[in-house]
Amino acid sequence: MSGLPLLELVGLLFVAGGIWLWLDSLKARDIGIAAARSACQAEGLQLLDDTVAIAGLKPARNEDGRLRLQRAYAFEYSDTGDNRRRGSVVLLGHRLVVLNVGLRLAPAEPMLH
């Protein structure tokens, strides 16, 4: 028995794993976009470019101790229509764990002397 069938099997497993990661990442990105869109709508903000971009990927354990992929996504939003602010979404598997739309500060009122 030659080593070629084993090598082919490992190659197929590698390709299958890559396809799984790609499809799983598409689903996670859709969840991230929906979370960012919902948070922006709830806060009266405009989600810019209507998308999120991957900012980080690492293995992490969930509350049950199971190993999952933790993905961090960045997105941009505007509170005035004339600026760009950064927000972020963190998913553990397909579960939202952190959503940040930054600090929204009201404009300072002029001080009267």
C-alpha positions as a printed NumPy array, in Angstrom:
array([[  0.   ,   0.   ,   0.   ],
       [  1.504,   3.307,  -1.051],
       [  1.315,   6.606,   0.836],
       [ -0.566,   8.372,  -1.962],
       [ -4.118,   7.42 ,  -0.875],
       [ -3.356,   8.644,   2.665],
       [ -1.96 ,  11.883,   1.251],
       [ -5.078,  12.31 ,  -0.899],
       [ -7.289,  11.691,   2.13 ],
       [ -5.444,  14.31 ,   4.157],
       [ -5.719,  16.738,   1.244],
       [ -9.466,  16.136,   0.944],
       [ -9.917,  16.644,   4.696],
       [ -7.944,  19.874,   4.478],
       [-10.089,  21.135,   1.587],
       [-13.306,  20.09 ,   3.369],
       [-12.165,  21.929,   6.518],
       [-11.444,  25.049,   4.479],
       [-14.873,  24.92 ,   2.849],
       [-16.529,  24.453,   6.272],
       [-14.601,  27.434,   7.691],
       [-15.586,  29.601,   4.725],
       [-19.306,  28.716,   4.942],
       [-19.327,  29.059,   8.739],
       [-17.629,  32.453,   8.44 ],
       [-20.239,  33.658,   5.938],
       [-23.012,  32.729,   8.374],
       [-21.202,  34.42 ,  11.281],
       [-20.626,  37.564,   9.185],
       [-24.358,  37.709,   8.368],
       [-25.12 ,  37.5  ,  12.105],
       [-22.606,  40.288,  12.756],
       [-24.145,  42.514,  10.08 ],
       [-27.636,  41.943,  11.472],
       [-26.462,  42.774,  15.014],
       [-24.683,  45.96 ,  13.895],
       [-27.666,  47.034,  11.793],
       [-30.096,  46.417,  14.659],
       [-27.94 ,  48.304,  17.178],
       [-27.534,  51.254,  14.822],
       [-31.283,  51.417,  14.176],
       [-32.032,  51.234,  17.916],
       [-29.633,  54.113,  18.616],
       [-30.662,  56.251,  15.64 ],
       [-27.31 ,  55.745,  13.91 ],
       [-26.513,  55.057,  10.276],
       [-24.582,  51.833,   9.543],
       [-22.103,  52.827,   6.851],
       [-21.325,  50.499,   3.933],
       [-23.946,  48.078,   5.362],
       [-21.28 ,  45.533,   6.259],
       [-18.744,  44.373,   8.839],
       [-15.088,  43.439,   8.315],
       [-13.256,  40.659,  10.124],
       [-10.858,  42.106,  12.702],
       [ -9.872,  38.945,  14.561],
       [-10.301,  35.183,  14.664],
       [ -9.209,  32.851,  17.456],
       [-10.318,  29.719,  19.285],
       [-12.117,  30.32 ,  22.591],
       [-14.232,  28.312,  25.003],
       [-17.917,  28.997,  25.558],
       [-19.702,  28.834,  28.93 ],
       [-19.982,  25.03 ,  28.598],
       [-16.237,  24.705,  28.033],
       [-16.607,  23.784,  24.363],
       [-14.09 ,  25.115,  21.89 ],
       [-15.596,  27.59 ,  19.409],
       [-14.282,  30.182,  17.   ],
       [-14.396,  33.722,  18.349],
       [-14.692,  36.302,  15.612],
       [-14.352,  40.046,  16.035],
       [-15.803,  42.295,  13.363],
       [-15.368,  46.032,  12.878],
       [-17.894,  48.329,  11.258],
       [-18.359,  52.026,  10.762],
       [-21.387,  54.121,  11.588],
       [-22.323,  57.769,  11.6  ],
       [-24.269,  59.715,  14.187],
       [-24.442,  62.938,  12.175],
       [-24.188,  61.761,   8.565],
       [-20.942,  63.709,   8.164],
       [-18.557,  61.557,  10.173],
       [-17.353,  57.979,  10.522],
       [-17.099,  56.214,  13.87 ],
       [-15.945,  52.677,  14.569],
       [-17.996,  49.993,  16.23 ],
       [-17.342,  46.319,  16.838],
       [-19.142,  43.009,  17.157],
       [-17.725,  39.887,  18.82 ],
       [-19.273,  36.467,  18.213],
       [-18.43 ,  33.228,  19.984],
       [-19.511,  30.582,  17.526],
       [-22.727,  32.11 ,  16.224],
       [-23.662,  33.777,  19.509],
       [-23.275,  37.522,  19.996],
       [-21.137,  38.254,  23.066],
       [-20.121,  41.921,  22.645],
       [-21.534,  44.795,  20.611],
       [-19.89 ,  48.2  ,  20.824],
       [-21.058,  51.342,  19.08 ],
       [-18.692,  53.582,  21.056],
       [-19.447,  56.466,  23.329],
       [-22.01 ,  58.911,  22.088],
       [-21.286,  62.251,  23.628],
       [-23.673,  65.154,  23.406],
       [-22.156,  68.407,  22.161],
       [-20.908,  70.57 ,  24.995],
       [-22.998,  73.65 ,  25.7  ],
       [-21.161,  76.958,  25.743],
       [-20.368,  78.203,  29.221],
       [-21.903,  81.53 ,  30.148],
       [-19.764,  83.906,  32.194]])
